[in-house]
Amino acid sequence: MRKIYLLDCTLRDGGYVNDWRFGEETIKGFGKKIAQTGIEMFEIGFIKGDSYDPNRSVFPDIASISAMIQPKADGLMYIGMLDMSAPIPLERIFPYDGTSIDGIRVIFKKEKINDAYVYCKRIKDLGYKLFVNFVGIDLYTDKEFIEGLEKFNELKPFSMVIVDSFGLIKRKHFLRLVSLADNNMVEGITLCYHAHNNLQQAFGNAEALVEMNLKRDLCIDACVFGMGRGAGNLNLELFAEYMNENYDAHYRIEPMLEIMDEYLNNIYRSKFWGYSLPLYLSASTGCHPNYAIYLAERDSLTVKSFNELLKGIQQEEKVKFSKEKAEKYYRQYQENYIDDKEAIGDLATAMAGKHILLIAPGKSLSEYANVVETEAGKDNTVVIAVNFCGGKIQPNYVFSSNMRRFIRIQGKTDALCITTSNMKDCEQTDFVVNFSSYASNNAEIIDNSGLMALRLLVALGVKEASIAGMDGYSAFHGNDYFDQNLEFDFTEEANLRNTLISAEIKEIQKLMKLRFITPTYYNVQ
């Protein structure tokens, strides 16, 4: 009778969430808890790099894994993963002797298939159970996939794995891939499925696979709590329960829940994974999920703009993410050049001879409300609010370079609105200025609205301005804005952003005198 195995890959695939920094005691404790669940396979982490840190589930060789998994549990196959984009030297893989891992999974992209074959052959010769992982399976033609299966049939690996790298394969497509694999793999090779959950297809596809009643053994990859980059992976606890209820399996769910409670909950609170709109958009447009993560961190695009930008990425670049490419496409999309000479002239006339107060939505705006109100009440003052309606203070102008923020503003203010040319869907604007003229050259802060507003004031000939509520970024999420609806989690990047913005403020101070009337994290001395 065929077997259906469950493979836990939390410490490996879930490690993308926290840079594999689970901690030595957690890695050891996790393995002991997994052994109590009764699942058949446990992937302890990546085998890559040159240095070893016992607090990370990344190992430079086979020997360094051994101490982490002792004593090994009977009936549990211990596995590590190698990536053909940076394989370790084969001399670091000693012949199998049962003291360390039992199996090695090799992942490779289509262009690395020949190198992977040579490497996999050596692993098989060394006595390990070999798993062949076809990464980005949706990028293979049927002919290429069949040829790949036939190629690796010669090695008689323990398993071949369908890897839905971008989480976009729906059931009809998935079942066709399964049929291709089943009909072109030799007998005795286990068919495995590794899912990502960007379109929430993982559970349904895994369920459909086991319900096909194939004659060969099957293996389903899953992670406790669904832990994984972006939208996460198939939830081990949910699929184990499904197997218990429908296939007379006897997996113990309680140790999985203990893993969630003792090891993963704290990570989840600070580094969310799960279904989200950006990851849905990346999957539906066939883009690497890291594009979605990068663009979501900008926190400036509406759904329409987000989708347009992803669709505009060249096909060959969609599947290979790099931060440089993402920055390039983001800047190109935002620039949308216009001639703003007339708008600048009108605004310069309106600001001439005025006392300028620029207010941003930092928390200090409410904490120092009396100070700000006094400043705003001075004679001949023009108040410009940045990316919000001004709170208790009625501004003369609202400046915005962020469409997501401006959606909350338009139709709700009597102030004149100044918007930048990247905002293509404004329903209420009085002056449009050219985005690229005021954007930073630094990609990390390209569209920081406070800096853009200051540069605009320089262009308008303003020589002095008071500033309130431009607090900078704190290291604690929830502390940056007086209105929590404006909050965005830059916690990890707080210090970097403060440093970069401080440097640009100092350059602006060479052209215009700035007086901060509320506290700020920026170094503006």
Secondary structure, DSSP 8 states (H G I E B T S, - for coil): ---EEEEE-HHHHTHHHHTT---HHHHHHHHHHHHHHT-SEEEEEEE-SS---TTSSEESSSHHHHGGG-S--TT-EEEEEEETTS---GGGS----SSS-SEEEEEE-GGGHHHHHHHHHHHHHTT-EEEEEETTGGGS-HHHHHHHHHHHHTT--SEEEEE-TTS---HHHHHHHHHHHHHHS-TT-EEEEE---TTS-HHHHHHHHHHT--SS-EEEEEBGGG--STT---BHHHHHHHHHHHH-----SHHHHHHIIIIIHHHHHHS--S--HHHHHHHHTT--HHHHHHHHHH----HHHHHHHHHTS-HHHHTS--HHHHHHHHHHHHH-----HHHHHHHHHHHTT-EEEEE--BTHHHHTHHHHHHHHTSTTEEEEEESS--TTS--SEEEE--HHHHTTTTTS--SEEEEETT-TT-SS-SEEE-HHHHS-SSGGGTT-HHHHHHHHHHHTT--EEEEES-----SSTT-SBSSGGG----GGGHHHHHHHHHHHHHHHHTTSEEEE-S--SS---
